[in-house]
């Protein structure tokens, strides 16, 4: 069972950011489930993944242009994972060096939107993996590798994400 708790409440900026991310997730989730209902889940997944991957490349190029040391994974993390993003996802840095950043997400506003729509756990897990294609492309655009470990959508306590050289 998915447990996607929120502990940071009442922060106006975080609430706005979570709402915007949830709105985006609602579009994606409903697009996928409507295509699935029409017997076109596989085709929809391909298009959604391609669009999310391209979004990640655009975002990655923007992050790279703003990053003072784009080859430094810690500098990348500070540029990408701003204080508001850290609060929005209730992130915890486990490792933060020039070669590697490991973070744990304690909350996901995208997942909350899918749960609020009443999607089953398997659909939430599928949508989560599709959404992570954006982060995979950000890492690739930066020249880093990416690893997704546990996820809240799989019923784990946190999402474990790593960006690293190699």
HELIX and SHEET records of a PDB file:
HELIX    1   1 UNK A   12  UNK A   37  1                                  26    
HELIX    2   2 UNK A   41  UNK A   66  1                                  26    
HELIX    3   3 UNK A   73  UNK A   80  1                                   8    
HELIX    4   4 UNK A   83  UNK A   89  1                                   7    
HELIX    5   5 UNK A  109  UNK A  116  1                                   8    
HELIX    6   6 UNK A  121  UNK A  142  1                                  22    
HELIX    7   7 UNK A  152  UNK A  154  5                                   3    
SHEET    1   A 4 UNK A  91  UNK A  96  0                                        
SHEET    2   A 4 UNK A 100  UNK A 105 -1                                        
SHEET    3   A 4 UNK A 159  UNK A 164 -1                                        
SHEET    4   A 4 UNK A 145  UNK A 148 -1                                        
END                                                                             
